[in-house]
Amino acid sequence: MKIKRSTLVPLLLVVYLGVMVYLGWPDYKRGATSPALYFGGTAFTLAVIVLLHFNLKKRDALRRQRQAEADEIERKKKENASTSNTDTTPEEK
């Protein structure tokens, strides 16, 4: 099963954010980083990752829809080409 890009990219970013939060924890505990910066930055980054996830899902859905429409047009063209050659008799031309 293939993992969708709309899931994989945000997942990797959340893992990266988790590592950065873990590495920044000692500075927060020492008081070198304010709670607003530590938790606010984490919350903001997490919100951006969630928005990215939904944006990628929407783009994938639009891409699939456009591809389906293009496939349908191609199918109709082939169908019309094959029926126009076999369905007409010389009197109809």
C-alpha positions in Angstrom: 0.0 0.0 0.0 1.4 3.4 -1.0 1.4 6.1 1.6 -0.1 9.3 0.2 2.0 12.4 0.1 -0.7 14.3 2.0 0.0 12.0 4.9 3.8 11.3 4.6 5.0 14.9 4.4 3.1 16.2 7.5 4.1 13.0 9.4 7.7 13.6 8.7 7.3 17.3 9.8 5.6 16.2 13.0 8.5 13.8 13.8 11.0 16.7 13.1 8.9 19.0 15.3 9.0 16.4 18.1 12.8 16.1 17.9 13.1 19.9 18.0 10.8 20.2 21.0 12.7 17.4 22.7 16.0 19.2 22.1 14.6 22.5 23.2 13.2 21.2 26.5 16.4 21.7 28.6 16.5 25.4 27.5 12.9 25.8 28.5 13.4 24.2 31.9 16.5 26.4 32.5 14.5 29.4 31.7 16.5 30.3 28.6 13.3 30.1 26.5 10.1 31.7 27.5 6.9 29.6 27.7 5.2 31.7 25.1 8.0 31.1 22.6 8.4 27.4 23.4 4.7 26.4 23.5 3.5 29.1 21.1 6.1 28.2 18.5 5.2 24.5 18.9 1.5 25.2 18.6 2.0 27.5 15.6 4.2 25.0 13.8 1.7 22.2 14.5 -1.2 24.3 13.1 0.8 25.0 9.9 1.5 21.3 9.5 -2.2 20.5 9.9 -3.1 23.2 7.3 -0.5 21.7 5.0 -2.1 18.2 5.3 -5.5 19.5 4.3 -4.0 21.6 1.4 -2.2 18.5 0.1 -5.4 16.4 0.4 -7.3 19.0 -1.6 -4.7 19.2 -4.3 -4.6 15.4 -4.6 -8.4 15.2 -4.9 -8.4 17.9 -7.6 -5.6 16.1 -9.5 -7.6 12.9 -9.4 -10.7 14.7 -10.6 -8.9 16.3 -13.5 -7.3 13.0 -14.5 -10.7 11.2 -14.4 -12.2 14.0 -16.6 -9.3 13.7 -19.1 -9.6 9.9 -19.2 -13.4 10.2 -19.8 -12.8 12.6 -22.7 -10.2 10.3 -24.2 -12.6 7.3 -23.8 -15.3 9.2 -25.6 -13.0 10.3 -28.4 -12.0 6.7 -29.0 -15.6 5.5 -28.7 -16.7 8.1 -31.2 -13.9 7.3 -33.6 -14.7 3.6 -33.5 -18.4 4.0 -33.9 -18.2 6.5 -36.7 -16.1 4.0 -38.8 -18.3 0.9 -38.2 -21.9 2.3 -37.8 -22.2 4.2 -41.1 -23.1 2.7 -44.3 -22.1 4.1 -47.7 -25.6 5.5 -48.3 -25.4 7.5 -45.0 -22.1 9.1 -46.0 
